[in-house]
Amino acid sequence: MKPALKVGVVAAGYVAAILVAAAMVAIRVVYLSGPDADASSGMYAFGDTLLFVAVFSVAAIAPTGMALFFLRSYRRFWLVLSSVALGVAVTGLVAATVFEVERHGKPVPMATLAIFSVLRILAAPPLALTFIAPAILSPFRFPRFAFIAAMLMEAAVTAYAGYIWFIPLFFDALERR
């Protein structure tokens, strides 16, 4: 297959993913519009955004997999991508550390980081899932291990968030019974 055709197939896959996500949002708008949607338009807009991102993420799995498959023979691509993945995963560990320090009332020199650490922690579960495909498709050893390490770091941040945010809720619910 010629390179131009490969690019075209991947681009068509992403266009299809965008169209599917936009159609799902349009269907949601048709069926859930009314006075409640008008009164809480900002909340509905945020929900529409989340729906679009979720549907696009699922629909874009195939073109992303094709792009990674087509790029299997480019070692430099895999080295750069795996290095970026490790860098992104380290930011998750930093965010969890900053959040933990702030949670115990100790001031952090860069307090702005503490504000944004929750947003970064919330991105950990999808990022952990994102690093699975390149780890499977990478033909080279170092990038494969780097993607696995990045996935494990994001999984650790996800587990930390679950432990901090959901375990106390579970025990509170048990005590109320």
Residue frames as a rotation matrix with the C-alpha (Angstrom) as fourth column:
MET 1
0.585 0.811 0.000 0.00
0.811 -0.585 0.000 0.00
0.000 0.000 -1.000 0.00
LYS 2
-0.136 -0.625 0.769 1.33
0.579 -0.680 -0.451 3.41
0.804 0.383 0.454 -0.95
PRO 3
-0.773 -0.251 -0.583 2.04
0.633 -0.363 -0.684 5.94
-0.040 -0.897 0.440 1.82
ALA 4
-0.870 0.484 0.100 -0.54
-0.453 -0.862 0.228 8.40
0.196 0.153 0.969 0.48
LEU 5
-0.079 0.865 -0.495 -3.22
-0.210 0.471 0.857 5.72
0.974 0.172 0.145 0.62
LYS 6
-0.307 -0.103 -0.946 -2.23
0.807 0.499 -0.316 4.82
0.505 -0.860 -0.070 4.18
VAL 7
-0.973 -0.063 -0.224 -2.55
0.173 -0.840 -0.514 8.46
-0.156 -0.538 0.828 5.25
GLY 8
-0.610 0.790 -0.065 -5.89
-0.599 -0.405 0.691 8.68
0.519 0.460 0.720 3.47
VAL 9
-0.062 0.576 -0.815 -7.25
0.279 0.794 0.540 5.55
0.958 -0.193 -0.210 5.17
VAL 10
-0.529 -0.195 -0.826 -6.23
0.842 -0.001 -0.539 6.80
0.104 -0.981 0.165 8.62
ALA 11
-0.981 0.176 -0.086 -7.60
-0.167 -0.980 -0.106 10.30
-0.103 -0.090 0.991 7.93
ALA 12
-0.368 0.895 -0.254 -10.89
-0.420 0.083 0.904 8.83
0.830 0.439 0.345 6.69
GLY 13
-0.178 0.255 -0.950 -11.09
0.688 0.723 0.065 6.78
0.703 -0.642 -0.304 9.89
TYR 14
-0.788 -0.156 -0.595 -10.70
0.569 -0.555 -0.607 9.89
-0.236 -0.817 0.526 12.02
VAL 15
-0.831 0.556 -0.029 -13.27
-0.506 -0.732 0.456 11.78
0.232 0.393 0.890 9.94
ALA 16
-0.158 0.786 -0.598 -15.68
0.019 0.608 0.794 8.88
0.987 0.115 -0.111 10.42
ALA 17
-0.405 -0.048 -0.913 -15.01
0.869 0.291 -0.401 8.93
0.285 -0.956 -0.076 14.17
ILE 18
-0.970 0.056 -0.235 -15.77
0.024 -0.945 -0.327 12.66
-0.240 -0.323 0.915 14.30
LEU 19
-0.576 0.799 -0.175 -19.00
-0.555 -0.224 0.801 12.16
0.601 0.558 0.572 12.34
VAL 20
-0.138 0.507 -0.851 -20.14
0.466 0.792 0.396 9.32
0.874 -0.342 -0.346 14.60
ALA 21
-0.627 -0.154 -0.764 -19.43
0.775 -0.221 -0.592 11.37
-0.078 -0.963 0.258 17.73
ALA 22
-0.945 0.304 -0.122 -21.21
-0.314 -0.947 0.073 14.42
-0.093 0.107 0.990 16.32
ALA 23
-0.370 0.848 -0.380 -24.20
-0.273 0.292 0.917 12.27
0.888 0.443 0.123 15.37
MET 24
-0.256 0.250 -0.934 -24.43
0.800 0.598 -0.059 10.87
0.543 -0.762 -0.352 18.91
VAL 25
-0.844 -0.057 -0.533 -24.38
0.390 -0.749 -0.536 14.38
-0.368 -0.660 0.654 20.37
ALA 26
-0.801 0.585 -0.123 -27.05
-0.525 -0.590 0.614 15.48
0.287 0.557 0.780 17.88
ILE 27
-0.221 0.723 -0.655 -29.24
0.222 0.691 0.688 12.53
0.950 0.007 -0.313 18.86
ARG 28
-0.464 0.001 -0.886 -28.81
0.883 0.080 -0.462 13.41
0.070 -0.997 -0.038 22.53
VAL 29
-0.962 0.092 -0.258 -29.74
-0.055 -0.988 -0.145 17.03
-0.268 -0.125 0.955 21.86
VAL 30
-0.582 0.787 -0.202 -32.89
-0.395 -0.057 0.917 16.01
0.710 0.614 0.344 19.97
TYR 31
-0.013 0.625 -0.781 -34.12
0.409 0.716 0.566 13.68
0.913 -0.311 -0.265 22.68
LEU 32
-0.051 -0.055 -0.997 -33.13
0.998 0.018 -0.052 15.67
0.020 -0.998 0.054 25.76
SER 33
-0.882 -0.207 0.422 -33.81
0.236 -0.972 0.015 19.26
0.407 0.113 0.906 24.75
GLY 34
0.210 0.972 -0.107 -36.44
0.699 -0.073 0.711 21.23
0.683 -0.224 -0.695 26.61
PRO 35
0.754 0.163 0.636 -36.85
-0.196 -0.868 0.456 23.60
0.626 -0.468 -0.623 29.53
ASP 36
0.878 -0.478 -0.021 -34.40
0.196 0.319 0.927 21.69
-0.436 -0.818 0.374 31.73
ALA 37
0.155 -0.846 0.510 -31.71
0.983 0.183 0.004 21.90
-0.096 0.501 0.860 29.05
ASP 38
0.274 -0.002 0.962 -32.41
0.413 -0.903 -0.119 25.61
0.868 0.430 -0.247 28.60
ALA 39
0.934 0.143 0.326 -32.20
-0.217 -0.499 0.839 26.28
0.283 -0.855 -0.435 32.33
SER 40
0.561 -0.777 0.287 -28.93
-0.127 0.262 0.957 24.38
-0.818 -0.573 0.048 32.72
SER 41
0.979 -0.088 -0.185 -27.37
-0.182 0.042 -0.982 25.01
0.094 0.995 0.025 29.33
GLY 42
0.180 -0.979 0.094 -23.81
-0.948 -0.198 -0.249 25.06
0.263 -0.044 -0.964 30.67
MET 43
-0.154 -0.175 0.972 -24.20
-0.619 0.784 0.043 21.70
-0.770 -0.596 -0.229 32.35
TYR 44
0.735 0.489 0.470 -25.74
0.065 0.638 -0.767 20.21
-0.675 0.594 0.437 29.23
ALA 45
0.796 -0.510 -0.326 -22.96
-0.528 -0.322 -0.786 21.66
0.296 0.798 -0.526 27.09
PHE 46
-0.179 -0.880 0.439 -20.36
-0.975 0.219 0.043 20.06
-0.134 -0.421 -0.897 29.35
GLY 47
0.085 0.300 0.950 -22.23
-0.241 0.931 -0.273 16.75
-0.967 -0.206 0.152 29.15
ASP 48
0.966 0.248 -0.069 -22.31
-0.105 0.135 -0.985 17.07
-0.235 0.959 0.156 25.36
THR 49
0.354 -0.917 -0.183 -18.57
-0.884 -0.264 -0.386 17.62
0.305 0.298 -0.904 25.37
LEU 50
-0.320 -0.453 0.832 -17.99
-0.747 0.661 0.073 14.55
-0.583 -0.598 -0.549 27.52
LEU 51
0.515 0.591 0.621 -20.26
-0.029 0.736 -0.676 12.48
-0.857 0.330 0.397 25.29
PHE 52
0.903 -0.215 -0.372 -18.43
-0.412 -0.190 -0.891 13.65
0.120 0.958 -0.260 22.16
VAL 53
-0.028 -0.993 0.116 -15.02
-0.990 0.011 -0.143 12.86
0.141 -0.119 -0.983 23.65
ALA 54
-0.186 -0.003 0.983 -16.13
-0.515 0.852 -0.094 9.44
-0.837 -0.523 -0.160 24.88
VAL 55
0.751 0.524 0.401 -17.72
0.066 0.545 -0.836 8.39
-0.657 0.654 0.375 21.58
PHE 56
0.757 -0.539 -0.368 -14.83
-0.593 -0.332 -0.733 9.81
0.273 0.774 -0.571 19.55
SER 57
-0.132 -0.861 0.492 -12.32
-0.958 0.239 0.161 7.97
-0.256 -0.450 -0.856 21.74
VAL 58
0.037 0.211 0.977 -13.99
-0.115 0.972 -0.206 4.64
-0.993 -0.104 0.061 21.12
ALA 59
0.905 0.389 0.172 -14.56
0.128 0.136 -0.982 5.29
-0.406 0.911 0.074 17.41
ALA 60
0.657 -0.709 -0.256 -10.95
-0.727 -0.507 -0.463 6.44
0.198 0.491 -0.849 16.92
ILE 61
0.329 -0.555 0.764 -9.45
-0.427 0.634 0.644 3.20
-0.842 -0.538 -0.028 18.21
ALA 62
0.645 -0.027 0.764 -9.44
0.542 0.720 -0.433 1.60
-0.538 0.693 0.479 14.75
PRO 63
0.870 -0.365 0.332 -7.74
0.123 -0.491 -0.862 4.46
0.478 0.791 -0.382 12.84
THR 64
0.531 -0.711 0.461 -5.22
-0.846 -0.408 0.344 4.90
-0.056 -0.572 -0.818 15.65
GLY 65
0.395 -0.345 0.851 -4.41
-0.115 0.901 0.418 1.20
-0.911 -0.263 0.317 15.55
MET 66
0.804 -0.090 0.588 -4.01
0.587 0.279 -0.760 1.37
-0.096 0.956 0.277 11.78
ALA 67
0.797 -0.539 0.273 -1.70
-0.394 -0.806 -0.441 4.39
0.458 0.244 -0.855 12.08
LEU 68
0.351 -0.686 0.638 0.45
-0.792 0.146 0.593 2.61
-0.499 -0.713 -0.492 14.67
PHE 69
0.532 -0.116 0.839 0.52
0.293 0.954 -0.054 -0.52
-0.794 0.275 0.542 12.51
PHE 70
0.892 -0.172 0.418 1.59
0.381 -0.213 -0.900 1.47
0.244 0.962 -0.124 9.45
LEU 71
0.603 -0.674 0.427 4.37
-0.645 -0.727 -0.236 3.13
0.470 -0.133 -0.873 11.49
ARG 72
0.969 -0.166 0.185 5.79
0.000 0.745 0.667 -0.13
-0.249 -0.646 0.722 12.85
SER 73
0.559 -0.791 0.247 8.99
0.803 0.442 -0.400 0.04
0.207 0.422 0.883 10.80
TYR 74
0.297 -0.428 0.853 10.01
0.020 -0.891 -0.454 3.54
0.955 0.152 -0.256 11.98
ARG 75
0.012 -0.385 -0.923 12.23
0.887 0.430 -0.168 3.04
0.461 -0.817 0.347 15.03
ARG 76
-0.902 -0.397 0.169 12.74
0.296 -0.855 -0.426 6.77
0.314 -0.334 0.889 15.66
PHE 77
-0.223 0.910 0.350 8.95
-0.433 -0.415 0.800 7.31
0.873 0.027 0.487 15.79
TRP 78
0.536 0.455 -0.711 8.58
0.319 0.670 0.670 4.64
0.781 -0.586 0.215 18.46
LEU 79
-0.346 -0.740 -0.577 11.48
0.881 -0.044 -0.471 6.02
0.323 -0.671 0.667 20.49
VAL 80
-0.881 0.053 0.470 10.07
-0.100 -0.992 -0.077 9.55
0.462 -0.115 0.879 20.46
LEU 81
0.054 0.997 0.056 6.50
-0.403 -0.030 0.915 8.41
0.913 -0.072 0.401 21.18
SER 82
0.418 0.073 -0.906 7.58
0.626 0.700 0.345 6.20
0.659 -0.711 0.247 24.07
SER 83
-0.687 -0.689 -0.232 9.72
0.669 -0.473 -0.574 8.99
0.285 -0.549 0.786 25.53
VAL 84
-0.628 0.560 0.540 6.74
-0.432 -0.829 0.356 11.36
0.647 -0.010 0.762 25.37
ALA 85
0.382 0.803 -0.458 4.57
-0.040 0.510 0.859 8.70
0.923 -0.310 0.227 27.03
LEU 86
-0.033 -0.473 -0.881 7.07
0.901 0.367 -0.231 8.36
0.433 -0.801 0.414 29.88
GLY 87
-0.919 -0.320 0.231 7.20
0.228 -0.908 -0.352 12.14
0.323 -0.271 0.907 30.30
VAL 88
-0.215 0.928 0.304 3.41
-0.513 -0.372 0.774 12.36
0.831 0.010 0.556 30.43
ALA 89
0.439 0.379 -0.815 3.24
0.370 0.750 0.548 9.51
0.819 -0.542 0.189 32.95
VAL 90
-0.523 -0.686 -0.506 5.77
0.782 -0.149 -0.606 11.22
0.340 -0.712 0.614 35.20
THR 91
-0.763 0.308 0.569 3.50
-0.325 -0.943 0.074 14.29
0.559 -0.128 0.819 35.31
GLY 92
0.331 0.902 -0.276 0.80
-0.195 0.351 0.916 12.01
0.923 -0.249 0.293 36.73
LEU 93
0.164 -0.361 -0.918 3.08
0.849 0.525 -0.055 10.89
0.502 -0.770 0.393 39.53
VAL 94
-0.868 -0.479 0.132 4.03
0.377 -0.807 -0.454 14.51
0.324 -0.345 0.881 40.23
ALA 95
-0.347 0.823 0.450 0.35
-0.476 -0.568 0.671 15.52
0.808 0.018 0.589 40.30
ALA 96
0.524 0.537 -0.661 -0.49
0.246 0.648 0.721 12.72
0.815 -0.540 0.208 42.75
THR 97
-0.251 -0.711 -0.657 2.44
0.910 0.058 -0.411 13.71
0.330 -0.701 0.632 44.96
VAL 98
-0.892 -0.040 0.450 1.47
-0.015 -0.993 -0.120 17.39
0.452 -0.114 0.885 44.93
PHE 99
0.057 0.994 0.091 -2.15
-0.376 -0.063 0.925 16.48
0.925 -0.087 0.370 45.69
GLU 100
0.403 0.053 -0.914 -1.11
0.637 0.701 0.322 14.27
0.657 -0.711 0.248 48.61
VAL 101
-0.662 -0.694 -0.284 1.13
0.707 -0.451 -0.544 16.98
0.249 -0.561 0.789 50.09
GLU 102
-0.746 0.449 0.492 -1.64
-0.362 -0.893 0.266 19.59
0.559 0.020 0.829 49.78
ARG 103
0.186 0.884 -0.430 -4.21
-0.028 0.442 0.897 17.17
0.982 -0.154 0.107 51.16
HIS 104
0.215 -0.190 -0.958 -2.29
0.905 0.408 0.123 16.98
0.368 -0.893 0.260 54.43
GLY 105
0.912 0.356 -0.203 -2.17
0.408 -0.839 0.362 20.76
-0.042 -0.413 -0.910 54.73
LYS 106
0.012 -0.958 -0.286 1.47
0.583 -0.226 0.781 21.28
-0.813 -0.176 0.556 53.90
PRO 107
0.655 0.253 -0.712 1.96
-0.303 -0.775 -0.555 24.29
-0.692 0.579 -0.431 51.63
VAL 108
0.364 -0.499 0.786 3.40
0.849 0.525 -0.059 23.58
-0.384 0.689 0.615 48.22
PRO 109
-0.482 -0.625 -0.614 5.82
0.334 -0.779 0.531 26.17
-0.810 0.051 0.584 46.80
MET 110
-0.952 0.234 -0.196 3.94
-0.276 -0.385 0.881 26.19
0.131 0.893 0.431 43.50
ALA 111
-0.592 0.769 0.239 0.37
-0.124 0.207 -0.971 26.26
-0.796 -0.605 -0.027 44.78
THR 112
0.006 0.594 -0.805 -1.01
-0.955 -0.234 -0.180 26.51
-0.296 0.770 0.566 41.25
LEU 113
-0.674 -0.307 -0.672 0.19
-0.533 0.832 0.154 22.97
0.512 0.461 -0.725 40.64
ALA 114
-0.927 0.352 0.133 -2.02
0.101 0.573 -0.813 21.78
-0.362 -0.740 -0.566 43.47
ILE 115
-0.142 0.919 -0.368 -5.07
-0.583 -0.378 -0.719 23.31
-0.800 0.112 0.590 41.81
PHE 116
0.202 0.194 -0.960 -4.43
-0.973 0.154 -0.174 21.57
0.114 0.969 0.220 38.51
SER 117
-0.800 -0.582 0.144 -3.26
-0.597 0.796 -0.100 18.27
-0.057 -0.166 -0.985 40.03
VAL 118
-0.230 0.797 0.558 -6.85
-0.180 0.529 -0.829 17.01
-0.956 -0.292 0.022 40.30
LEU 119
0.624 0.458 -0.633 -7.38
-0.669 -0.105 -0.736 17.53
-0.404 0.883 0.240 36.57
ARG 120
-0.184 -0.773 -0.607 -4.20
-0.920 0.352 -0.170 15.61
0.346 0.527 -0.776 35.78
ILE 121
-0.796 -0.063 0.602 -5.19
-0.395 0.808 -0.438 12.81
-0.459 -0.586 -0.668 38.13
LEU 122
0.218 0.962 0.165 -8.56
-0.334 0.232 -0.914 12.54
-0.917 0.144 0.372 36.38
ALA 123
0.496 -0.099 -0.862 -6.73
-0.867 -0.014 -0.497 12.03
0.037 0.995 -0.093 33.07
ALA 124
-0.451 -0.807 0.382 -4.82
-0.824 0.540 0.169 9.01
-0.342 -0.238 -0.909 34.42
PRO 125
-0.019 0.435 0.900 -7.38
-0.064 0.898 -0.435 6.25
-0.998 -0.066 0.011 33.69
PRO 126
0.930 0.368 -0.019 -7.81
-0.055 0.087 -0.995 7.04
-0.364 0.926 0.101 29.99
LEU 127
0.374 -0.867 -0.331 -4.07
-0.917 -0.290 -0.275 7.55
0.142 0.406 -0.903 29.59
ALA 128
-0.334 -0.461 0.822 -3.38
-0.609 0.771 0.185 4.16
-0.719 -0.439 -0.539 31.17
LEU 129
0.409 0.570 0.713 -5.70
0.231 0.691 -0.685 2.60
-0.883 0.445 0.151 28.61
THR 130
0.892 -0.078 -0.445 -4.15
-0.422 -0.497 -0.758 4.65
-0.162 0.864 -0.477 25.81
PHE 131
0.013 -0.998 -0.056 -0.69
-0.985 -0.022 0.171 3.25
-0.172 0.053 -0.984 26.44
ILE 132
0.173 0.096 0.980 -1.85
-0.206 0.977 -0.059 -0.35
-0.963 -0.191 0.188 25.98
ALA 133
0.938 0.289 0.192 -2.14
0.113 0.269 -0.957 -0.27
-0.328 0.919 0.220 22.17
PRO 134
0.595 -0.776 -0.210 1.36
-0.686 -0.353 -0.636 1.11
0.419 0.523 -0.742 21.50
ALA 135
-0.095 -0.636 0.766 2.79
-0.870 0.428 0.247 -1.35
-0.484 -0.643 -0.594 24.00
ILE 136
0.377 0.313 0.872 1.22
0.057 0.932 -0.359 -4.19
-0.924 0.185 0.333 22.03
LEU 137
0.958 0.155 0.241 2.01
0.241 0.018 -0.970 -2.84
-0.155 0.988 -0.020 18.56
SER 138
0.568 -0.804 -0.178 5.56
-0.793 -0.592 0.142 -1.65
-0.220 0.061 -0.974 19.15
PRO 139
0.889 -0.257 -0.378 8.04
0.017 0.845 -0.534 -3.90
0.457 0.469 0.756 17.34
PHE 140
-0.066 -0.986 0.156 10.99
-0.099 -0.149 -0.984 -2.67
0.993 -0.081 -0.087 19.39
ARG 141
-0.047 -0.003 -0.999 11.91
0.794 0.606 -0.039 -3.72
0.606 -0.795 -0.026 22.92
PHE 142
-0.868 -0.352 -0.351 12.74
0.497 -0.638 -0.588 -0.38
-0.017 -0.684 0.729 24.61
PRO 143
-0.735 0.640 0.222 9.61
-0.538 -0.751 0.383 1.44
0.412 0.162 0.897 23.42
ARG 144
0.044 0.771 -0.636 7.46
0.044 0.634 0.772 -1.53
0.998 -0.062 -0.006 24.42
PHE 145
-0.197 -0.179 -0.964 8.87
0.918 0.310 -0.246 -1.51
0.343 -0.934 0.103 27.95
ALA 146
-0.989 -0.148 -0.006 8.59
0.143 -0.946 -0.290 2.28
0.038 -0.288 0.957 28.11
PHE 147
-0.390 0.918 0.076 4.87
-0.512 -0.284 0.811 2.10
0.765 0.277 0.581 27.20
ILE 148
0.178 0.418 -0.891 4.34
0.492 0.746 0.448 -0.62
0.852 -0.518 -0.073 29.80
ALA 149
-0.610 -0.463 -0.643 6.12
0.788 -0.271 -0.553 1.51
0.082 -0.844 0.530 32.41
ALA 150
-0.920 0.322 0.223 4.01
-0.294 -0.944 0.150 4.54
0.259 0.073 0.963 31.46
MET 151
-0.048 0.947 -0.317 0.86
-0.219 0.300 0.928 2.43
0.975 0.114 0.193 31.68
LEU 152
0.007 -0.004 -1.000 1.84
0.815 0.579 0.004 1.15
0.579 -0.815 0.007 35.13
MET 153
-0.915 -0.338 -0.220 2.56
0.403 -0.757 -0.515 4.69
0.008 -0.559 0.829 36.36
GLU 154
-0.636 0.750 0.181 -0.85
-0.571 -0.615 0.544 5.87
0.519 0.243 0.820 35.15
ALA 155
0.133 0.672 -0.729 -2.47
0.167 0.710 0.684 2.81
0.977 -0.212 -0.018 36.72
ALA 156
-0.453 -0.365 -0.813 -0.76
0.850 0.096 -0.517 3.66
0.267 -0.926 0.267 40.02
VAL 157
-0.986 0.144 0.081 -2.12
-0.157 -0.971 -0.182 7.22
0.053 -0.192 0.980 39.86
THR 158
-0.236 0.950 -0.203 -5.57
-0.468 0.072 0.881 5.80
0.852 0.303 0.428 39.08
ALA 159
0.038 0.200 -0.979 -5.36
0.624 0.761 0.179 3.43
0.781 -0.618 -0.096 42.04
TYR 160
-0.841 -0.378 -0.387 -4.26
0.539 -0.527 -0.657 6.30
0.045 -0.761 0.647 44.28
ALA 161
-0.777 0.601 0.187 -7.24
-0.530 -0.785 0.321 8.39
0.340 0.150 0.928 43.17
GLY 162
0.050 0.823 -0.566 -9.61
-0.133 0.567 0.813 5.50
0.990 0.035 0.138 43.78
TYR 163
-0.232 -0.223 -0.947 -8.16
0.825 0.471 -0.313 4.91
0.515 -0.854 0.075 47.21
ILE 164
-0.952 -0.211 -0.222 -8.32
0.298 -0.804 -0.514 8.58
-0.070 -0.556 0.828 48.23
TRP 165
-0.758 0.651 -0.047 -11.69
-0.636 -0.720 0.278 9.47
0.147 0.241 0.959 46.70
PHE 166
-0.025 0.850 -0.527 -13.81
-0.609 0.405 0.682 6.30
0.793 0.338 0.507 46.71
ILE 167
-0.431 -0.172 -0.886 -12.71
0.451 0.809 -0.377 4.11
0.782 -0.561 -0.272 49.63
PRO 168
-0.990 0.111 -0.086 -13.79
0.025 -0.464 -0.886 6.73
-0.138 -0.879 0.456 52.23
LEU 169
-0.401 0.898 -0.182 -17.20
-0.896 -0.343 0.282 6.94
0.191 0.276 0.942 50.53
PHE 170
-0.105 0.308 -0.945 -17.55
-0.164 0.932 0.322 3.18
0.981 0.189 -0.047 50.71
PHE 171
-0.685 -0.215 -0.696 -16.79
0.585 0.408 -0.701 3.07
0.435 -0.887 -0.154 54.44
ASP 172
-0.897 0.439 0.048 -19.11
-0.407 -0.780 -0.474 6.03
-0.171 -0.445 0.879 55.12
ALA 173
-0.153 0.870 -0.469 -21.90
-0.799 0.171 0.576 4.19
0.582 0.463 0.669 53.37
LEU 174
-0.247 -0.001 -0.969 -21.22
0.277 0.958 -0.072 1.09
0.928 -0.286 -0.237 55.48
GLU 175
-0.942 -0.169 -0.289 -21.31
0.322 -0.220 -0.921 3.11
0.092 -0.961 0.262 58.71
ARG 176
-0.672 0.739 0.047 -24.70
-0.738 -0.674 0.026 4.60
0.051 -0.017 0.999 57.83
ARG 177
-0.147 0.642 -0.753 -26.31
-0.312 0.692 0.651 1.19
0.939 0.330 0.099 57.58
